[in-house]
Amino acid sequence: MDYYGDNAPPPPAVVPQYPQQWMTGYDYGIGAPPPPHFVGPLPGFHQVHPHGGGPPLDLDNQDILNPQEIQADCLAKFARPDYIMEPGIFNQLKRYFQSGGNPEQVIELLSSNYCAYAQMANLMAEWIISAGANINEVRQMVESSLQDMILKTFDPKKADTIFNEEGETPGWLTEMIEHPTWRSLIYRLANEYPDCLMLNFTIKLISDAGFQGEITSISTAAQQIEVFSRILKTSVSKILHSNDDEVNKLMTETTQMICHAEHTLVYSQVLLHVLMKHNSSMKNASPLIFKRLSQEIVRTARDQNHDVTHVLMGLSGFNSSYPNETHVLSSMLSKNALNPADINALFKAYSGTKVPPPVELIRVPQFLELLIDALFKPGSKLNPEHKSKYVYLLAYASSVNGINQTELKPTINAIEKVHEICYSKGTNEINTELQGLFQCIRTPCVSMGVIRWVHSVVTEPSYFKLSTEHTPVHLALLDEIVCCHTLLHQKVFELITMLFESKQDELEILVQLEVKKMLIDRMVNLLARGHVLPVVKYIRACWGKGDTDVSLIRYFVTEVLDIISPPYSSEFVELFLPMVENDEITGGNAAGAAASSTTADSTDVVSEFIVHCRATHKY
């Protein structure tokens, strides 16, 4: 039976594709061609061939309408544009003929309403390629247009009817998830329509196909325990095997997914606590990694205004052994505020008993942050009578290891001394206390307090306007922290980049540039102390966006070239070399290096760097 009109050639049978009705609010509307799949030299679109597809549903006993109503319903569908291309065409034909329909009428409707939208798009793509366009560019252009169209017109209700019409997993859906372009489209749609059954099922298909590593940010995955478990396993495995520069990004993605719902958070926390206790058989897996991930989950949940204290305390195992201490700590964590009465109760427990509770009970990041804010944040209202108790608890949580309390007293002294300086000394007086400050900064919790204090001071609108020093003393303290504490590099870097991006409209243009150069010096110091890739990535991004004065990029490149020497990692070269080779940044030195790339006589640092990179990294 020929379903095509005399003047309408049949569409090319390339690869089965998904139906248009799930892309639009109506069945097969104009302007919504199916997604392309390029095979060989010709960009052909996925089509459902009239002789392909799975077996139709057995509809013999499914219709409760009388034959006339069935025929009317089928004829209404056959009259739609390009309905012959729909996957449900065979089921509808069977319904129509079983109810006594006229074959000539259905042939006329299907052929006369065949518009060949997909075939015309195919033909246009072929013409563009014949005109000299690159096939990959044409593919990207068509796929991008289709993605935008589908995102705009997608109807989840229509999508959910697909399984009712086909009765099994459509072949075009299995084919579709093999291509990264269409998987990314599914991810975007799944985030926008989390209740769509068809999309949830597709996410499971993608996970079953081994692409679970791509869907760490898909919230709908949290609704299926099998899919979620597989994704969580992949995410944790990536974190365990990633370098320090990738860990933060991976943890952010993972915690966002985990905090999608309470059941996924509890499930993940229980799993991580089990891994912390029973990881002796796991290679390259430190319990500290699992502990940090657990803490990041709690932080993300708190940032989303979710109180998960009951989960945290329940998993700690201290509820039964230390009910009073657990209760007062839970009260403060739930309110995210310290209470003098609760602080006093914890102080008595940890200072007035022969066998104090385990230090792990109060070694909670949120509690430590509250203590640091109370002691070091300018403007915090701290009762002098209770100050020593706050200091004691912070020092105890930071320095005590089991029964070893040898570092407790020195830590208390350092906290008290820096607290006094931060609260009572002006800038000039701080200069006289720098030696003592530098000594106290070697204590990690004091460094955290100093960062908190410096953050509050330097973010004042008039700070740089009133500063008369080339390098303000507060930023010099950050340099010292960078030298002493590798784990605080990222916090210092975040503060410096925030200052670098802040508006200083009160200052003259030249003064603004000098301030930014001074901040770049702080970044170069971070780079020299090992925080290399994050710093270079940031400056490279500033250069790429074009919103940073090129003189500042030039200053950074010059300063870095003065302190580095081979060998260089491939990641560093990939980020830094394009800036060095740019004539606008380094002048004519890059061109000179190209001309003399076969000799190493030049002593110019720019030329030396370029020549070395081209020789050792094949650039």
FIMI-998598 format. One record per residue (C-alpha): residue number from 0; residue in three letters; x, y, z. Coordinates in Angstrom, 3 decimals. Example, Ala and Ser with C-alpha at 12.3 -4.5 7.8 and 13.67 -1.06 7.14 Angstrom:
2
k_r_east_north_up
0_ALA_12.300_-4.500_7.800
1_SER_13.670_-1.060_7.140
REM end
This chain:
619
k_r_east_north_up
0_MET_0.000_0.000_0.000
1_ASP_1.486_3.335_-1.055
2_TYR_0.907_5.974_1.595
3_TYR_2.527_8.783_-0.396
4_GLY_1.036_11.064_-3.024
5_ASP_2.177_10.985_-6.618
6_ASN_4.188_14.173_-6.206
7_ALA_5.537_13.497_-2.726
8_PRO_8.543_11.141_-2.598
9_PRO_8.749_9.021_0.518
10_PRO_11.047_10.267_3.311
11_PRO_14.493_8.707_3.616
12_ALA_14.658_5.807_6.049
13_VAL_17.745_6.715_8.047
14_VAL_17.322_5.980_11.746
15_PRO_14.046_5.828_13.705
16_GLN_13.335_9.073_15.565
17_TYR_11.047_10.240_18.307
18_PRO_7.612_11.591_17.377
19_GLN_6.901_15.256_17.064
20_GLN_3.865_15.320_19.312
21_TRP_6.038_15.295_22.440
22_MET_7.844_18.406_21.214
23_THR_4.778_20.538_20.699
24_GLY_1.543_21.452_22.402
25_TYR_-0.335_20.036_19.427
26_ASP_0.267_16.998_17.267
27_TYR_3.003_17.627_14.741
28_GLY_2.791_21.404_14.475
29_ILE_4.496_23.295_11.707
30_GLY_8.015_24.380_12.488
31_ALA_9.008_21.527_14.784
32_PRO_10.992_19.008_12.717
33_PRO_12.519_16.047_14.540
34_PRO_16.189_16.107_15.626
35_PRO_18.798_15.258_13.022
36_HIS_21.239_12.430_12.908
37_PHE_23.943_12.733_10.280
38_VAL_24.989_9.496_8.666
39_GLY_27.813_9.547_6.130
40_PRO_28.141_12.621_3.937
41_LEU_24.423_13.428_3.954
42_PRO_22.846_14.934_7.103
43_GLY_19.773_12.746_7.354
44_PHE_17.081_13.166_9.967
45_HIS_15.793_10.328_12.089
46_GLN_12.555_9.130_10.544
47_VAL_10.029_6.487_11.479
48_HIS_9.767_4.397_8.370
49_PRO_6.298_3.032_7.558
50_HIS_7.728_-0.481_7.470
51_GLY_9.761_-0.176_10.685
52_GLY_9.048_0.037_14.393
53_GLY_7.964_-2.481_16.999
54_PRO_4.820_-4.606_17.025
55_PRO_1.579_-2.706_17.479
56_LEU_-0.588_-3.006_20.523
57_ASP_-3.389_-5.514_20.540
58_LEU_-6.274_-3.119_20.400
59_ASP_-9.015_-5.661_19.616
60_ASN_-10.695_-5.265_22.970
61_GLN_-9.416_-1.859_24.032
62_ASP_-11.894_0.433_22.256
63_ILE_-15.218_0.996_23.977
64_LEU_-16.386_3.387_21.223
65_ASN_-18.720_2.225_18.460
66_PRO_-17.233_1.721_14.953
67_GLN_-18.440_5.117_13.690
68_GLU_-16.811_6.934_16.592
69_ILE_-13.570_4.986_16.121
70_GLN_-13.475_5.849_12.422
71_ALA_-14.171_9.523_13.134
72_ASP_-11.406_9.599_15.730
73_CYS_-8.910_7.945_13.375
74_LEU_-9.843_10.146_10.398
75_ALA_-9.312_13.253_12.533
76_LYS_-5.777_12.053_13.251
77_PHE_-5.092_11.058_9.646
78_ALA_-5.992_14.613_8.583
79_ARG_-3.189_16.118_10.629
80_PRO_-0.045_17.337_8.818
81_ASP_2.533_14.579_8.308
82_TYR_0.617_12.110_10.460
83_ILE_2.038_9.297_8.338
84_MET_5.370_9.950_10.080
85_GLU_3.968_9.335_13.574
86_PRO_5.040_6.161_15.423
87_GLY_1.402_5.432_16.311
88_ILE_0.321_5.289_12.659
89_PHE_0.158_1.471_12.557
90_ASN_-1.979_1.221_15.677
91_GLN_-4.402_3.790_14.308
92_LEU_-4.563_2.061_10.926
93_LYS_-5.404_-1.213_12.663
94_ARG_-8.153_0.455_14.701
95_TYR_-9.529_2.084_11.568
96_PHE_-9.610_-1.064_9.432
97_GLN_-10.958_-3.272_12.242
98_SER_-13.869_-0.873_12.626
99_GLY_-14.692_-1.167_8.923
100_GLY_-12.914_1.934_7.592
101_ASN_-12.517_2.725_3.898
102_PRO_-8.888_2.209_2.677
103_GLU_-9.239_4.752_-0.135
104_GLN_-10.233_7.486_2.293
105_VAL_-7.293_6.886_4.615
106_ILE_-4.866_6.788_1.660
107_GLU_-6.212_10.104_0.423
108_LEU_-5.947_11.776_3.845
109_LEU_-2.449_10.528_4.606
110_SER_-1.014_11.374_1.180
111_SER_-2.678_14.764_0.841
112_ASN_-1.535_15.803_4.337
113_TYR_2.027_14.652_3.867
114_CYS_4.006_17.927_4.131
115_ALA_7.531_16.501_4.348
116_TYR_8.822_19.083_6.830
117_ALA_11.724_16.862_7.923
118_GLN_12.562_15.972_4.327
119_MET_12.613_19.641_3.323
120_ALA_14.952_20.363_6.223
121_ASN_17.117_17.471_5.063
122_LEU_17.151_18.842_1.537
123_MET_18.055_22.330_2.746
124_ALA_20.937_20.930_4.790
125_GLU_22.159_19.027_1.728
126_TRP_22.030_22.215_-0.360
127_ILE_24.037_24.135_2.252
128_ILE_26.692_21.405_2.267
129_SER_26.745_21.367_-1.538
130_ALA_27.334_25.130_-1.448
131_GLY_30.581_24.517_0.412
132_ALA_29.628_24.605_4.091
133_ASN_31.363_22.257_6.504
134_ILE_29.187_19.273_7.398
135_ASN_29.999_19.578_11.103
136_GLU_28.984_23.235_11.095
137_VAL_25.712_22.368_9.358
138_ARG_25.042_19.602_11.862
139_GLN_25.710_21.943_14.781
140_MET_23.517_24.655_13.267
141_VAL_20.549_22.335_12.706
142_GLU_20.891_20.579_16.052
143_SER_21.119_23.888_17.898
144_SER_17.993_25.199_16.182
145_LEU_16.100_22.012_16.944
146_GLN_17.153_22.061_20.568
147_ASP_15.898_25.618_20.983
148_MET_12.627_24.712_19.265
149_ILE_12.072_21.619_21.400
150_LEU_12.858_23.466_24.621
151_LYS_10.339_26.132_23.644
152_THR_7.477_23.856_22.598
153_PHE_7.968_20.678_24.654
154_ASP_4.725_19.335_26.132
155_PRO_5.249_16.776_28.959
156_LYS_1.676_15.515_28.707
157_LYS_2.163_14.670_25.036
158_ALA_5.478_13.033_25.880
159_ASP_3.844_10.762_28.448
160_THR_1.383_9.452_25.856
161_ILE_4.184_7.925_23.785
162_PHE_4.279_4.722_25.814
163_ASN_0.521_4.379_25.634
164_GLU_0.683_4.525_21.848
165_GLU_3.711_2.289_21.301
166_GLY_3.326_-0.141_24.204
167_GLU_7.095_-0.550_24.679
168_THR_10.305_1.455_24.739
169_PRO_10.418_3.226_21.363
170_GLY_13.374_2.312_19.222
171_TRP_14.048_5.955_18.424
172_LEU_14.485_6.694_22.157
173_THR_17.165_4.046_22.563
174_GLU_18.941_5.416_19.498
175_MET_18.551_8.983_20.673
176_ILE_20.391_8.543_24.000
177_GLU_23.485_7.296_22.183
178_HIS_24.209_10.851_21.030
179_PRO_25.652_13.485_23.429
180_THR_23.663_16.296_21.813
181_TRP_20.315_14.721_22.563
182_ARG_21.360_13.484_26.006
183_SER_22.160_17.072_26.965
184_LEU_18.712_18.063_25.702
185_ILE_17.106_15.380_27.881
186_TYR_19.022_16.680_30.918
187_ARG_17.764_20.216_30.375
188_LEU_14.191_19.068_29.853
189_ALA_14.364_16.796_32.912
190_ASN_15.378_19.705_35.118
191_GLU_12.543_21.823_33.759
192_TYR_9.868_19.102_33.858
193_PRO_10.748_16.842_36.825
194_ASP_7.297_15.202_36.874
195_CYS_7.364_14.015_33.261
196_LEU_7.270_10.198_33.295
197_MET_8.779_9.894_29.837
198_LEU_11.803_11.997_30.852
199_ASN_12.253_10.122_34.128
200_PHE_12.236_6.849_32.213
201_THR_14.745_8.255_29.721
202_ILE_17.067_9.288_32.565
203_LYS_17.020_5.670_33.738
204_LEU_17.795_4.481_30.210
205_ILE_20.746_6.881_30.072
206_SER_22.005_5.606_33.407
207_ASP_21.589_1.978_32.316
208_ALA_23.550_2.777_29.153
209_GLY_26.556_3.828_31.265
210_PHE_26.289_7.603_30.970
211_GLN_25.472_8.213_34.648
212_GLY_28.597_10.333_35.007
213_GLU_26.931_13.026_32.902
214_ILE_23.819_13.397_35.032
215_THR_25.186_14.367_38.440
216_SER_23.108_17.562_38.395
217_ILE_19.804_16.063_37.267
218_SER_17.265_16.448_40.035
219_THR_14.913_13.850_38.573
220_ALA_17.548_11.172_39.145
221_ALA_16.855_11.579_42.863
222_GLN_13.399_10.087_42.364
223_GLN_14.754_6.688_41.316
224_ILE_16.873_4.948_43.934
225_GLU_18.584_2.662_41.414
226_VAL_19.608_5.572_39.193
227_PHE_20.553_7.755_42.155
228_SER_22.741_5.025_43.693
229_ARG_24.589_4.521_40.433
230_ILE_25.152_8.265_39.983
231_LEU_26.254_8.686_43.604
232_LYS_28.756_5.863_43.216
233_THR_30.169_7.446_40.062
234_SER_30.365_10.891_41.672
235_VAL_32.154_9.652_44.802
236_SER_34.566_7.653_42.662
237_LYS_35.393_10.771_40.638
238_ILE_36.026_12.767_43.810
239_LEU_38.362_10.068_45.141
240_HIS_40.446_10.053_41.958
241_SER_40.431_13.775_41.110
242_ASN_43.134_16.308_41.840
243_ASP_42.761_19.182_44.283
244_ASP_41.753_21.650_41.561
245_GLU_38.766_19.527_40.510
246_VAL_37.517_18.432_43.936
247_ASN_35.623_21.633_44.755
248_LYS_33.683_21.613_41.495
249_LEU_32.845_17.914_41.756
250_MET_31.724_18.263_45.364
251_THR_29.497_21.214_44.480
252_GLU_27.781_19.230_41.725
253_THR_27.402_16.157_43.925
254_THR_26.040_17.992_46.963
255_GLN_23.519_19.890_44.827
256_MET_22.143_16.592_43.572
257_ILE_22.149_14.976_47.009
258_CYS_20.309_17.898_48.618
259_HIS_17.476_17.707_46.105
260_ALA_15.299_15.821_48.602
261_GLU_15.434_14.735_52.230
262_HIS_15.444_11.018_51.438
263_THR_18.472_11.366_49.132
264_LEU_20.307_13.395_51.792
265_VAL_19.661_10.819_54.526
266_TYR_20.534_7.942_52.192
267_SER_23.823_9.600_51.145
268_GLN_24.810_10.563_54.686
269_VAL_24.214_7.043_55.994
270_LEU_26.270_5.616_53.135
271_LEU_29.144_8.066_53.765
272_HIS_29.161_7.329_57.506
273_VAL_29.373_3.617_56.749
274_LEU_32.286_4.268_54.393
275_MET_34.039_6.339_57.066
276_LYS_33.931_3.427_59.480
277_HIS_34.575_0.558_57.061
278_ASN_36.968_1.831_54.428
279_SER_40.001_-0.263_55.339
280_SER_39.465_-2.465_52.279
281_MET_39.208_0.478_49.879
282_LYS_42.354_1.539_48.085
283_ASN_43.230_5.247_47.914
284_ALA_40.139_6.120_49.975
285_SER_40.737_8.206_53.072
286_PRO_37.902_8.560_55.599
287_LEU_38.680_12.275_55.620
288_ILE_37.419_12.559_52.028
289_PHE_34.110_10.991_53.009
290_LYS_33.925_13.199_56.073
291_ARG_34.522_16.334_54.046
292_LEU_31.860_15.342_51.516
293_SER_29.440_14.716_54.390
294_GLN_30.198_18.176_55.780
295_GLU_29.774_19.802_52.371
296_ILE_26.361_18.168_52.060
297_VAL_25.307_19.713_55.380
298_ARG_26.650_23.104_54.271
299_THR_24.759_22.968_50.974
300_ALA_21.556_21.974_52.749
301_ARG_22.004_24.878_55.172
302_ASP_22.595_27.289_52.292
303_GLN_19.260_26.118_50.867
304_ASN_17.583_26.910_54.222
305_HIS_17.133_23.259_55.199
306_ASP_17.685_22.251_58.817
307_VAL_19.407_18.854_58.819
308_THR_20.686_18.998_62.381
309_HIS_18.531_16.016_63.415
310_VAL_20.150_13.925_60.678
311_LEU_23.641_15.075_61.642
312_MET_23.158_14.375_65.349
313_GLY_21.411_11.079_64.691
314_LEU_24.343_9.783_62.662
315_SER_26.945_11.074_65.132
316_GLY_26.041_8.316_67.625
317_PHE_26.270_10.653_70.638
318_ASN_22.534_10.962_71.345
319_SER_22.413_8.067_73.791
320_SER_25.823_8.562_75.437
321_TYR_25.733_12.357_75.828
322_PRO_22.097_13.412_75.568
323_ASN_22.440_16.769_77.349
324_GLU_25.436_17.952_75.345
325_THR_23.851_16.749_72.099
326_HIS_20.634_18.576_72.930
327_VAL_22.247_21.958_73.622
328_LEU_24.460_21.700_70.534
329_SER_21.489_20.727_68.357
330_SER_19.558_23.718_69.654
331_MET_22.277_26.144_68.560
332_LEU_22.828_24.472_65.193
333_SER_19.111_24.466_64.374
334_LYS_18.839_28.186_65.151
335_ASN_22.250_28.919_63.589
336_ALA_22.995_31.128_66.596
337_LEU_24.983_30.747_69.802
338_ASN_23.263_30.895_73.161
339_PRO_25.179_31.841_76.348
340_ALA_23.311_29.246_78.427
341_ASP_24.082_26.469_75.935
342_ILE_27.698_27.620_75.632
343_ASN_28.003_27.495_79.412
344_ALA_26.621_23.932_79.463
345_LEU_29.147_22.765_76.870
346_PHE_31.971_24.598_78.652
347_LYS_31.196_22.771_81.913
348_ALA_31.047_19.433_80.105
349_TYR_34.454_19.893_78.470
350_SER_36.293_21.636_81.300
351_GLY_34.733_20.443_84.560
352_THR_34.650_16.667_84.137
353_LYS_37.434_14.118_84.365
354_VAL_36.192_12.348_81.230
355_PRO_34.823_15.002_78.833
356_PRO_32.653_14.068_75.840
357_PRO_34.496_13.210_72.607
358_VAL_35.842_16.266_70.818
359_GLU_34.131_15.075_67.629
360_LEU_30.795_16.135_69.131
361_ILE_31.680_19.843_68.920
362_ARG_33.996_19.554_65.935
363_VAL_31.147_20.553_63.627
364_PRO_32.013_23.141_60.931
365_GLN_28.831_25.141_61.523
366_PHE_29.517_25.384_65.256
367_LEU_33.150_26.401_64.681
368_GLU_32.054_29.090_62.200
369_LEU_29.618_30.489_64.762
370_LEU_32.386_30.648_67.377
371_ILE_34.783_32.350_64.940
372_ASP_32.152_34.925_63.979
373_ALA_31.453_35.659_67.639
374_LEU_35.134_36.179_68.442
375_PHE_36.491_37.839_65.295
376_LYS_33.678_39.485_63.350
377_PRO_33.577_43.231_64.034
378_GLY_30.301_44.294_65.562
379_SER_29.418_40.945_67.137
380_LYS_27.850_41.377_70.573
381_LEU_29.851_39.144_72.868
382_ASN_29.351_39.368_76.610
383_PRO_32.821_39.821_78.178
384_GLU_31.815_37.471_81.013
385_HIS_31.330_34.621_78.562
386_LYS_34.216_35.392_76.202
387_SER_36.623_32.962_77.894
388_LYS_34.117_30.116_77.413
389_TYR_33.795_30.830_73.689
390_VAL_37.592_30.917_73.428
391_TYR_37.960_27.667_75.346
392_LEU_35.465_25.751_73.212
393_LEU_37.019_26.978_69.941
394_ALA_40.503_26.105_71.159
395_TYR_39.374_22.709_72.462
396_ALA_37.626_21.748_69.212
397_SER_40.634_22.918_67.160
398_SER_43.583_21.492_69.088
399_VAL_42.618_18.539_71.278
400_ASN_43.306_15.088_69.855
401_GLY_41.800_12.338_71.964
402_ILE_43.258_12.758_75.442
403_ASN_46.197_14.830_74.201
404_GLN_45.633_18.424_75.330
405_THR_49.195_19.770_75.022
406_GLU_48.173_22.309_72.356
407_LEU_45.096_23.547_74.215
408_LYS_46.725_26.241_76.332
409_PRO_48.877_27.766_73.527
410_THR_45.805_27.835_71.268
411_ILE_43.760_29.622_73.952
412_ASN_46.528_32.217_74.372
413_ALA_46.789_32.805_70.612
414_ILE_43.009_33.245_70.209
415_GLU_42.804_35.682_73.127
416_LYS_45.737_37.751_71.888
417_VAL_44.462_38.104_68.307
418_HIS_40.910_38.739_69.519
419_GLU_42.189_41.608_71.630
420_ILE_44.170_43.092_68.717
421_CYS_41.290_42.808_66.257
422_TYR_38.825_44.488_68.596
423_SER_40.895_47.233_70.194
424_LYS_43.728_48.209_67.872
425_GLY_43.681_50.690_64.988
426_THR_45.696_50.230_61.803
427_ASN_48.731_52.089_63.147
428_GLU_48.680_50.082_66.381
429_ILE_48.362_46.836_64.443
430_ASN_51.663_47.609_62.717
431_THR_53.374_47.488_66.102
432_GLU_51.773_44.098_66.839
433_LEU_52.649_42.444_63.527
434_GLN_55.348_40.219_64.997
435_GLY_52.922_38.796_67.534
436_LEU_50.187_38.477_64.914
437_PHE_52.469_36.556_62.565
438_GLN_53.322_34.174_65.382
439_CYS_49.676_33.583_66.318
440_ILE_48.644_33.121_62.685
441_ARG_50.505_29.821_62.671
442_THR_47.549_28.456_64.659
443_PRO_44.956_27.307_62.070
444_CYS_41.797_28.434_63.908
445_VAL_43.371_31.865_64.509
446_SER_44.085_32.171_60.776
447_MET_40.429_31.434_60.057
448_GLY_39.498_34.163_62.523
449_VAL_41.892_36.638_60.929
450_ILE_40.430_35.925_57.459
451_ARG_36.955_36.591_58.865
452_TRP_38.137_39.832_60.470
453_VAL_40.032_40.997_57.370
454_HIS_36.998_40.234_55.187
455_SER_34.810_42.521_57.304
456_VAL_37.392_45.327_57.311
457_VAL_38.478_45.406_53.658
458_THR_34.939_45.173_52.280
459_GLU_34.051_48.512_53.846
460_PRO_33.244_50.918_50.948
461_SER_35.842_53.489_51.976
462_TYR_38.647_51.089_52.904
463_PHE_40.926_51.647_49.892
464_LYS_40.073_55.342_49.785
465_LEU_41.393_55.834_53.329
466_SER_44.351_53.488_52.931
467_THR_47.694_55.239_52.435
468_GLU_49.929_52.149_52.129
469_HIS_50.817_50.408_48.886
470_THR_49.990_47.072_50.537
471_PRO_47.535_47.524_53.417
472_VAL_48.483_45.643_56.560
473_HIS_45.306_43.552_56.447
474_LEU_46.240_42.135_53.036
475_ALA_49.804_41.560_54.243
476_LEU_48.292_39.338_56.926
477_LEU_46.626_37.317_54.167
478_ASP_50.037_36.809_52.544
479_GLU_51.326_35.365_55.805
480_ILE_48.331_33.045_56.099
481_VAL_49.000_31.812_52.554
482_CYS_52.582_31.015_53.560
483_CYS_51.522_29.062_56.655
484_HIS_48.345_27.211_55.663
485_THR_47.915_25.490_52.316
486_LEU_44.347_24.458_53.145
487_LEU_43.316_28.113_53.471
488_HIS_44.548_29.103_50.004
489_GLN_41.103_28.833_48.446
490_LYS_39.444_31.014_51.103
491_VAL_42.083_33.715_50.695
492_PHE_41.796_33.487_46.907
493_GLU_38.015_33.916_47.054
494_LEU_38.424_37.060_49.166
495_ILE_41.051_38.540_46.836
496_THR_39.010_37.867_43.691
497_MET_35.958_39.423_45.340
498_LEU_37.990_42.590_45.999
499_PHE_39.406_42.498_42.468
500_GLU_35.903_42.451_40.985
501_SER_34.426_45.023_43.375
502_LYS_33.601_48.517_42.170
503_GLN_35.850_51.278_43.474
504_ASP_34.062_54.210_41.891
505_GLU_35.209_56.595_44.639
506_LEU_38.800_56.220_43.436
507_GLU_40.372_57.799_40.376
508_ILE_40.995_55.523_37.395
509_LEU_44.759_55.378_37.919
510_VAL_44.330_54.674_41.612
511_GLN_41.893_51.872_40.779
512_LEU_44.501_50.297_38.496
513_GLU_47.124_50.516_41.246
514_VAL_44.778_48.805_43.707
515_LYS_44.108_46.019_41.202
516_LYS_47.843_45.607_40.587
517_MET_48.339_45.257_44.315
518_LEU_45.657_42.565_44.389
519_ILE_47.343_40.807_41.466
520_ASP_50.494_40.748_43.589
521_ARG_48.504_38.828_46.194
522_MET_47.400_36.364_43.474
523_VAL_50.986_35.923_42.306
524_ASN_51.956_35.161_45.899
525_LEU_49.237_32.500_45.987
526_LEU_50.546_31.069_42.717
527_ALA_54.100_30.995_44.099
528_ARG_52.848_29.084_47.149
529_GLY_51.223_26.347_45.065
530_HIS_47.749_27.664_44.207
531_VAL_48.689_27.722_40.527
532_LEU_45.864_26.550_38.270
533_PRO_42.987_28.365_40.043
534_VAL_44.870_31.670_39.793
535_VAL_45.842_31.232_36.141
536_LYS_42.329_30.049_35.237
537_TYR_40.859_33.159_36.844
538_ILE_43.154_35.597_35.020
539_ARG_42.627_33.693_31.758
540_ALA_38.857_34.051_32.266
541_CYS_39.236_37.790_32.932
542_TRP_41.190_38.126_29.694
543_GLY_38.645_36.075_27.767
544_LYS_35.700_38.150_28.984
545_GLY_37.428_41.352_27.912
546_ASP_36.275_43.288_30.987
547_THR_39.752_43.648_32.521
548_ASP_42.267_46.287_31.458
549_VAL_44.925_44.611_29.315
550_SER_47.641_46.363_31.313
551_LEU_46.612_44.289_34.336
552_ILE_46.827_41.063_32.325
553_ARG_50.255_42.178_31.079
554_TYR_51.336_42.920_34.650
555_PHE_50.252_39.450_35.797
556_VAL_52.016_37.695_32.912
557_THR_55.218_39.658_33.538
558_GLU_55.215_38.942_37.267
559_VAL_54.574_35.240_36.760
560_LEU_57.289_34.868_34.111
561_ASP_59.778_36.372_36.558
562_ILE_59.215_33.672_39.180
563_ILE_58.586_30.462_37.205
564_SER_60.966_27.984_35.639
565_PRO_60.655_24.631_33.830
566_PRO_59.284_22.038_33.882
567_TYR_55.680_23.146_33.306
568_SER_52.572_20.988_33.438
569_SER_50.432_20.643_30.322
570_GLU_47.483_22.269_32.118
571_PHE_49.557_25.308_33.022
572_VAL_50.939_25.690_29.505
573_GLU_47.501_25.349_27.955
574_LEU_46.184_28.181_30.130
575_PHE_49.190_30.498_30.264
576_LEU_50.851_30.198_26.843
577_PRO_48.036_31.898_24.846
578_MET_48.370_34.986_27.040
579_VAL_52.145_35.047_26.616
580_GLU_51.835_34.695_22.838
581_ASN_49.293_37.481_22.533
582_ASP_50.952_40.564_21.008
583_GLU_48.606_42.924_22.833
584_ILE_49.824_41.524_26.148
585_THR_53.527_40.901_25.558
586_GLY_54.173_43.258_22.626
587_GLY_56.397_41.955_19.854
588_ASN_58.185_39.364_21.974
589_ALA_55.920_36.550_20.817
590_ALA_56.655_37.281_17.174
591_GLY_60.342_37.410_17.982
592_ALA_60.146_34.024_19.612
593_ALA_58.443_32.576_16.550
594_ALA_61.221_33.890_14.329
595_SER_63.937_32.480_16.536
596_SER_62.257_29.278_17.612
597_THR_65.175_27.211_16.354
598_THR_67.689_28.924_18.599
599_ALA_67.856_29.519_22.314
600_ASP_70.200_32.498_22.255
601_SER_67.583_34.987_23.404
602_THR_67.542_35.752_27.098
603_ASP_64.147_37.383_26.998
604_VAL_61.845_35.554_29.423
605_VAL_58.872_35.715_27.052
606_SER_60.813_34.194_24.172
607_GLU_62.374_31.580_26.415
608_PHE_59.000_30.509_27.744
609_ILE_57.437_30.279_24.281
610_VAL_60.368_28.370_22.793
611_HIS_60.446_25.945_25.721
612_CYS_56.715_25.271_25.557
613_ARG_56.761_24.696_21.798
614_ALA_59.670_22.319_22.131
615_THR_58.397_20.269_25.068
616_HIS_54.609_20.438_24.695
617_LYS_54.302_20.441_20.876
618_TYR_52.636_23.842_20.641
REM end
